[in-house]
Amino acid sequence: MEPEQVSSLIEHGLPKARVLVTSDDNTHYTAVIVSELFSGKRPLARHQMVYQCLGKLMGNEIHAMAIRAHTPEEWRDLETAGKV
């Protein structure tokens, strides 16, 4: 599955999110997602929100995914600190 397809699924499930998905082999992915919907949520809950967008693809077409899920404020702080 192409990274753009994975991005589209996440964007559909998390409206207004900024999503960047990359992959070297189209089975192992890295995703950076910035969304207001993550506000007040712990990392596990954020990851579960992303997994819900992908449904049965997780563990099948998507073998593994490293997720960085941040609120816009957290992302700005990371950018300011040069940790992006």
A tleap script that builds the chain and sets N, CA, C and O, in Angstrom:
source leaprc.protein.ff14SB
mol = sequence {
  NMET GLU PRO GLU GLN VAL SER SER LEU ILE
  GLU HIE GLY LEU PRO LYS ALA ARG VAL LEU
  VAL THR SER ASP ASP ASN THR HIE TYR THR
  ALA VAL ILE VAL SER GLU LEU PHE SER GLY
  LYS ARG PRO LEU ALA ARG HIE GLN MET VAL
  TYR GLN CYS LEU GLY LYS LEU MET GLY ASN
  GLU ILE HIE ALA MET ALA ILE ARG ALA HIE
  THR PRO GLU GLU TRP ARG ASP LEU GLU THR
  ALA GLY LYS CVAL
}
set mol.1.N position { 0.850 -1.166 0.000 }
set mol.1.CA position { 0.000 0.000 0.000 }
set mol.1.C position { 0.906 1.243 0.000 }
set mol.1.O position { 1.849 1.334 0.786 }
set mol.2.N position { 0.615 2.166 -0.864 }
set mol.2.CA position { 1.415 3.387 -0.978 }
set mol.2.C position { 1.207 4.295 0.243 }
set mol.2.O position { 0.102 4.355 0.783 }
set mol.3.N position { 2.246 4.993 0.675 }
set mol.3.CA position { 2.109 5.901 1.823 }
set mol.3.C position { 1.000 6.942 1.637 }
set mol.3.O position { 0.345 7.327 2.605 }
set mol.4.N position { 0.791 7.391 0.415 }
set mol.4.CA position { -0.268 8.380 0.160 }
set mol.4.C position { -1.645 7.821 0.471 }
set mol.4.O position { -2.522 8.545 0.941 }
set mol.5.N position { -1.837 6.523 0.208 }
set mol.5.CA position { -3.117 5.884 0.520 }
set mol.5.C position { -3.333 5.823 2.031 }
set mol.5.O position { -4.437 6.065 2.520 }
set mol.6.N position { -2.276 5.501 2.755 }
set mol.6.CA position { -2.360 5.445 4.213 }
set mol.6.C position { -2.654 6.847 4.756 }
set mol.6.O position { -3.486 7.005 5.650 }
set mol.7.N position { -1.980 7.850 4.223 }
set mol.7.CA position { -2.232 9.240 4.635 }
set mol.7.C position { -3.686 9.608 4.421 }
set mol.7.O position { -4.315 10.214 5.288 }
set mol.8.N position { -4.213 9.246 3.277 }
set mol.8.CA position { -5.603 9.573 2.949 }
set mol.8.C position { -6.579 8.942 3.942 }
set mol.8.O position { -7.542 9.586 4.359 }
set mol.9.N position { -6.340 7.707 4.317 }
set mol.9.CA position { -7.212 7.041 5.292 }
set mol.9.C position { -7.174 7.757 6.641 }
set mol.9.O position { -8.211 7.940 7.279 }
set mol.10.N position { -5.998 8.154 7.067 }
set mol.10.CA position { -5.868 8.858 8.347 }
set mol.10.C position { -6.536 10.223 8.269 }
set mol.10.O position { -7.243 10.624 9.194 }
set mol.11.N position { -6.317 10.937 7.174 }
set mol.11.CA position { -6.938 12.253 7.000 }
set mol.11.C position { -8.461 12.154 6.990 }
set mol.11.O position { -9.153 13.034 7.503 }
set mol.12.N position { -8.972 11.083 6.406 }
set mol.12.CA position { -10.425 10.880 6.380 }
set mol.12.C position { -10.964 10.643 7.794 }
set mol.12.O position { -12.024 11.154 8.157 }
set mol.13.N position { -10.229 9.869 8.581 }
set mol.13.CA position { -10.675 9.531 9.937 }
set mol.13.C position { -10.412 10.628 10.958 }
set mol.13.O position { -11.085 10.698 11.986 }
set mol.14.N position { -9.434 11.484 10.675 }
set mol.14.CA position { -9.088 12.589 11.580 }
set mol.14.C position { -9.134 13.894 10.777 }
set mol.14.O position { -8.096 14.431 10.391 }
set mol.15.N position { -10.344 14.392 10.534 }
set mol.15.CA position { -10.486 15.593 9.711 }
set mol.15.C position { -9.626 16.756 10.225 }
set mol.15.O position { -9.481 16.958 11.430 }
set mol.16.N position { -9.074 17.495 9.299 }
set mol.16.CA position { -8.240 18.675 9.556 }
set mol.16.C position { -6.866 18.334 10.123 }
set mol.16.O position { -6.123 19.235 10.512 }
set mol.17.N position { -6.517 17.051 10.177 }
set mol.17.CA position { -5.190 16.663 10.659 }
set mol.17.C position { -4.163 16.908 9.555 }
set mol.17.O position { -4.467 16.804 8.367 }
set mol.18.N position { -2.954 17.232 9.973 }
set mol.18.CA position { -1.817 17.272 9.047 }
set mol.18.C position { -1.138 15.917 9.173 }
set mol.18.O position { -0.773 15.493 10.269 }
set mol.19.N position { -0.972 15.242 8.041 }
set mol.19.CA position { -0.487 13.865 8.058 }
set mol.19.C position { 0.656 13.703 7.060 }
set mol.19.O position { 0.564 14.134 5.911 }
set mol.20.N position { 1.720 13.078 7.519 }
set mol.20.CA position { 2.821 12.701 6.644 }
set mol.20.C position { 3.165 11.248 6.931 }
set mol.20.O position { 3.542 10.900 8.050 }
set mol.21.N position { 3.033 10.407 5.922 }
set mol.21.CA position { 3.345 8.990 6.056 }
set mol.21.C position { 4.455 8.655 5.065 }
set mol.21.O position { 4.393 9.030 3.894 }
set mol.22.N position { 5.469 7.947 5.551 }
set mol.22.CA position { 6.556 7.502 4.687 }
set mol.22.C position { 6.756 6.003 4.859 }
set mol.22.O position { 6.359 5.412 5.863 }
set mol.23.N position { 7.390 5.401 3.842 }
set mol.23.CA position { 7.686 3.971 3.901 }
set mol.23.C position { 8.770 3.659 2.878 }
set mol.23.O position { 8.793 4.222 1.784 }
set mol.24.N position { 9.661 2.759 3.249 }
set mol.24.CA position { 10.683 2.283 2.322 }
set mol.24.C position { 10.243 1.029 1.577 }
set mol.24.O position { 10.771 0.716 0.509 }
set mol.25.N position { 9.269 0.307 2.148 }
set mol.25.CA position { 8.894 -0.981 1.562 }
set mol.25.C position { 7.387 -1.184 1.398 }
set mol.25.O position { 6.952 -2.261 0.991 }
set mol.26.N position { 6.591 -0.166 1.708 }
set mol.26.CA position { 5.127 -0.219 1.598 }
set mol.26.C position { 4.474 -1.294 2.463 }
set mol.26.O position { 3.377 -1.762 2.157 }
set mol.27.N position { 5.148 -1.681 3.541 }
set mol.27.CA position { 4.537 -2.518 4.576 }
set mol.27.C position { 4.889 -2.016 5.971 }
set mol.27.O position { 4.147 -2.258 6.923 }
set mol.28.N position { 6.014 -1.321 6.097 }
set mol.28.CA position { 6.448 -0.709 7.350 }
set mol.28.C position { 6.416 0.802 7.147 }
set mol.28.O position { 7.028 1.318 6.211 }
set mol.29.N position { 5.704 1.512 8.022 }
set mol.29.CA position { 5.457 2.936 7.812 }
set mol.29.C position { 5.871 3.760 9.022 }
set mol.29.O position { 5.957 3.268 10.147 }
set mol.30.N position { 6.122 5.022 8.746 }
set mol.30.CA position { 6.312 6.026 9.785 }
set mol.30.C position { 5.285 7.110 9.520 }
set mol.30.O position { 5.164 7.590 8.392 }
set mol.31.N position { 4.545 7.500 10.546 }
set mol.31.CA position { 3.508 8.510 10.383 }
set mol.31.C position { 3.697 9.629 11.399 }
set mol.31.O position { 3.923 9.385 12.584 }
set mol.32.N position { 3.601 10.847 10.913 }
set mol.32.CA position { 3.573 12.027 11.776 }
set mol.32.C position { 2.206 12.652 11.567 }
set mol.32.O position { 1.843 13.019 10.450 }
set mol.33.N position { 1.447 12.769 12.658 }
set mol.33.CA position { 0.094 13.298 12.590 }
set mol.33.C position { -0.034 14.430 13.599 }
set mol.33.O position { 0.294 14.267 14.774 }
set mol.34.N position { -0.512 15.573 13.132 }
set mol.34.CA position { -0.734 16.730 14.001 }
set mol.34.C position { -2.220 17.053 13.932 }
set mol.34.O position { -2.751 17.352 12.863 }
set mol.35.N position { -2.886 16.992 15.082 }
set mol.35.CA position { -4.334 17.207 15.106 }
set mol.35.C position { -4.794 17.775 16.445 }
set mol.35.O position { -4.295 17.397 17.505 }
set mol.36.N position { -5.744 18.677 16.372 }
set mol.36.CA position { -6.404 19.200 17.581 }
set mol.36.C position { -7.143 18.089 18.320 }
set mol.36.O position { -7.338 18.163 19.533 }
set mol.37.N position { -7.550 17.062 17.583 }
set mol.37.CA position { -8.296 15.961 18.200 }
set mol.37.C position { -7.474 15.209 19.237 }
set mol.37.O position { -8.038 14.476 20.050 }
set mol.38.N position { -6.153 15.372 19.227 }
set mol.38.CA position { -5.295 14.712 20.203 }
set mol.38.C position { -5.236 15.462 21.537 }
set mol.38.O position { -4.692 14.942 22.511 }
set mol.39.N position { -5.781 16.658 21.592 }
set mol.39.CA position { -5.734 17.459 22.822 }
set mol.39.C position { -6.369 16.698 23.982 }
set mol.39.O position { -7.476 16.172 23.869 }
set mol.40.N position { -5.641 16.651 25.104 }
set mol.40.CA position { -6.146 15.993 26.297 }
set mol.40.C position { -6.063 14.478 26.270 }
set mol.40.O position { -6.515 13.819 27.206 }
set mol.41.N position { -5.496 13.916 25.216 }
set mol.41.CA position { -5.402 12.460 25.094 }
set mol.41.C position { -3.970 12.000 25.376 }
set mol.41.O position { -3.010 12.682 25.016 }
set mol.42.N position { -3.837 10.861 26.011 }
set mol.42.CA position { -2.530 10.255 26.267 }
set mol.42.C position { -2.024 9.608 24.976 }
set mol.42.O position { -2.806 9.360 24.058 }
set mol.43.N position { -0.714 9.336 24.905 }
set mol.43.CA position { -0.164 8.746 23.681 }
set mol.43.C position { -0.883 7.469 23.223 }
set mol.43.O position { -1.131 7.303 22.028 }
set mol.44.N position { -1.215 6.579 24.138 }
set mol.44.CA position { -1.889 5.348 23.748 }
set mol.44.C position { -3.232 5.635 23.079 }
set mol.44.O position { -3.563 5.025 22.062 }
set mol.45.N position { -3.994 6.549 23.641 }
set mol.45.CA position { -5.294 6.900 23.058 }
set mol.45.C position { -5.118 7.521 21.672 }
set mol.45.O position { -5.926 7.280 20.775 }
set mol.46.N position { -4.078 8.310 21.500 }
set mol.46.CA position { -3.804 8.920 20.196 }
set mol.46.C position { -3.495 7.841 19.166 }
set mol.46.O position { -3.997 7.883 18.043 }
set mol.47.N position { -2.670 6.881 19.551 }
set mol.47.CA position { -2.326 5.791 18.637 }
set mol.47.C position { -3.569 4.979 18.288 }
set mol.47.O position { -3.748 4.578 17.138 }
set mol.48.N position { -4.421 4.736 19.271 }
set mol.48.CA position { -5.650 3.994 19.010 }
set mol.48.C position { -6.539 4.733 18.024 }
set mol.48.O position { -7.199 4.107 17.195 }
set mol.49.N position { -6.563 6.057 18.103 }
set mol.49.CA position { -7.340 6.847 17.149 }
set mol.49.C position { -6.821 6.647 15.728 }
set mol.49.O position { -7.603 6.532 14.784 }
set mol.50.N position { -5.506 6.608 15.585 }
set mol.50.CA position { -4.900 6.388 14.266 }
set mol.50.C position { -5.213 4.971 13.783 }
set mol.50.O position { -5.583 4.778 12.625 }
set mol.51.N position { -5.067 3.987 14.664 }
set mol.51.CA position { -5.353 2.603 14.287 }
set mol.51.C position { -6.803 2.433 13.838 }
set mol.51.O position { -7.081 1.660 12.921 }
set mol.52.N position { -7.728 3.152 14.478 }
set mol.52.CA position { -9.138 3.076 14.082 }
set mol.52.C position { -9.333 3.540 12.645 }
set mol.52.O position { -10.183 3.010 11.929 }
set mol.53.N position { -8.558 4.517 12.227 }
set mol.53.CA position { -8.646 5.014 10.847 }
set mol.53.C position { -8.226 3.948 9.845 }
set mol.53.O position { -8.692 3.947 8.706 }
set mol.54.N position { -7.358 3.049 10.258 }
set mol.54.CA position { -6.774 2.069 9.351 }
set mol.54.C position { -7.444 0.702 9.429 }
set mol.54.O position { -7.280 -0.131 8.538 }
set mol.55.N position { -8.193 0.482 10.493 }
set mol.55.CA position { -8.980 -0.740 10.632 }
set mol.55.C position { -8.189 -2.018 10.419 }
set mol.55.O position { -7.101 -2.190 10.970 }
set mol.56.N position { -8.750 -2.918 9.610 }
set mol.56.CA position { -8.170 -4.248 9.394 }
set mol.56.C position { -6.880 -4.224 8.584 }
set mol.56.O position { -6.215 -5.253 8.460 }
set mol.57.N position { -6.516 -3.077 8.035 }
set mol.57.CA position { -5.246 -2.986 7.307 }
set mol.57.C position { -4.059 -3.178 8.251 }
set mol.57.O position { -3.008 -3.682 7.853 }
set mol.58.N position { -4.248 -2.760 9.527 }
set mol.58.CA position { -3.172 -2.923 10.517 }
set mol.58.C position { -2.943 -4.413 10.754 }
set mol.58.O position { -3.877 -5.166 11.028 }
set mol.59.N position { -1.685 -4.817 10.643 }
set mol.59.CA position { -1.341 -6.217 10.827 }
set mol.59.C position { -1.488 -7.034 9.561 }
set mol.59.O position { -1.091 -8.199 9.522 }
set mol.60.N position { -2.049 -6.444 8.535 }
set mol.60.CA position { -2.193 -7.131 7.249 }
set mol.60.C position { -1.365 -6.378 6.207 }
set mol.60.O position { -0.152 -6.568 6.123 }
set mol.61.N position { -2.021 -5.520 5.410 }
set mol.61.CA position { -1.275 -4.730 4.432 }
set mol.61.C position { -0.273 -3.801 5.110 }
set mol.61.O position { 0.812 -3.550 4.587 }
set mol.62.N position { -0.650 -3.299 6.274 }
set mol.62.CA position { 0.247 -2.458 7.072 }
set mol.62.C position { 0.827 -3.351 8.161 }
set mol.62.O position { 0.174 -3.623 9.169 }
set mol.63.N position { 2.043 -3.798 7.951 }
set mol.63.CA position { 2.668 -4.725 8.902 }
set mol.63.C position { 3.050 -4.019 10.206 }
set mol.63.O position { 2.872 -4.573 11.291 }
set mol.64.N position { 3.576 -2.789 10.096 }
set mol.64.CA position { 3.990 -2.041 11.288 }
set mol.64.C position { 3.949 -0.550 10.983 }
set mol.64.O position { 4.133 -0.126 9.842 }
set mol.65.N position { 3.704 0.236 12.033 }
set mol.65.CA position { 3.670 1.688 11.866 }
set mol.65.C position { 4.215 2.365 13.120 }
set mol.65.O position { 3.735 2.130 14.229 }
set mol.66.N position { 5.222 3.204 12.923 }
set mol.66.CA position { 5.721 4.064 14.000 }
set mol.66.C position { 4.929 5.361 13.909 }
set mol.66.O position { 4.874 5.995 12.855 }
set mol.67.N position { 4.320 5.746 15.015 }
set mol.67.CA position { 3.424 6.909 15.018 }
set mol.67.C position { 3.965 7.997 15.931 }
set mol.67.O position { 4.331 7.746 17.079 }
set mol.68.N position { 4.007 9.203 15.397 }
set mol.68.CA position { 4.262 10.410 16.195 }
set mol.68.C position { 2.982 11.238 16.092 }
set mol.68.O position { 2.687 11.802 15.039 }
set mol.69.N position { 2.232 11.308 17.172 }
set mol.69.CA position { 0.936 11.994 17.189 }
set mol.69.C position { 1.006 13.169 18.148 }
set mol.69.O position { 1.229 12.987 19.345 }
set mol.70.N position { 0.816 14.377 17.626 }
set mol.70.CA position { 0.975 15.595 18.413 }
set mol.70.C position { -0.187 16.555 18.198 }
set mol.70.O position { -0.853 16.535 17.163 }
set mol.71.N position { -0.410 17.388 19.196 }
set mol.71.CA position { -1.327 18.516 19.019 }
set mol.71.C position { -0.555 19.598 18.267 }
set mol.71.O position { 0.675 19.550 18.217 }
set mol.72.N position { -1.248 20.568 17.685 }
set mol.72.CA position { -0.541 21.665 17.016 }
set mol.72.C position { 0.417 22.408 17.954 }
set mol.72.O position { 1.499 22.819 17.533 }
set mol.73.N position { 0.033 22.581 19.205 }
set mol.73.CA position { 0.890 23.273 20.169 }
set mol.73.C position { 2.164 22.471 20.444 }
set mol.73.O position { 3.259 23.031 20.487 }
set mol.74.N position { 2.011 21.163 20.628 }
set mol.74.CA position { 3.168 20.307 20.860 }
set mol.74.C position { 4.102 20.340 19.651 }
set mol.74.O position { 5.323 20.376 19.803 }
set mol.75.N position { 3.525 20.329 18.462 }
set mol.75.CA position { 4.327 20.347 17.244 }
set mol.75.C position { 5.118 21.654 17.129 }
set mol.75.O position { 6.292 21.646 16.762 }
set mol.76.N position { 4.465 22.773 17.447 }
set mol.76.CA position { 5.169 24.066 17.428 }
set mol.76.C position { 6.327 24.066 18.413 }
set mol.76.O position { 7.408 24.566 18.103 }
set mol.77.N position { 6.107 23.506 19.599 }
set mol.77.CA position { 7.179 23.427 20.605 }
set mol.77.C position { 8.346 22.579 20.093 }
set mol.77.O position { 9.507 22.932 20.298 }
set mol.78.N position { 8.039 21.468 19.431 }
set mol.78.CA position { 9.096 20.621 18.877 }
set mol.78.C position { 9.853 21.346 17.764 }
set mol.78.O position { 11.077 21.244 17.673 }
set mol.79.N position { 9.129 22.073 16.925 }
set mol.79.CA position { 9.774 22.841 15.861 }
set mol.79.C position { 10.691 23.902 16.443 }
set mol.79.O position { 11.814 24.087 15.975 }
set mol.80.N position { 10.209 24.600 17.469 }
set mol.80.CA position { 10.998 25.652 18.111 }
set mol.80.C position { 12.272 25.075 18.729 }
set mol.80.O position { 13.333 25.697 18.675 }
set mol.81.N position { 12.159 23.896 19.309 }
set mol.81.CA position { 13.305 23.255 19.942 }
set mol.81.C position { 14.212 22.533 18.936 }
set mol.81.O position { 15.248 21.989 19.317 }
set mol.82.N position { 13.828 22.529 17.661 }
set mol.82.CA position { 14.617 21.863 16.639 }
set mol.82.C position { 14.577 20.354 16.714 }
set mol.82.O position { 15.526 19.685 16.307 }
set mol.83.N position { 13.467 19.801 17.241 }
set mol.83.CA position { 13.347 18.354 17.420 }
set mol.83.C position { 12.412 17.693 16.414 }
set mol.83.O position { 11.901 16.598 16.651 }
set mol.84.N position { 12.199 18.358 15.314 }
set mol.84.CA position { 11.288 17.813 14.305 }
set mol.84.C position { 12.071 17.063 13.265 }
set mol.84.O position { 11.489 16.525 12.323 }
savepdb mol mol.pdb
quit
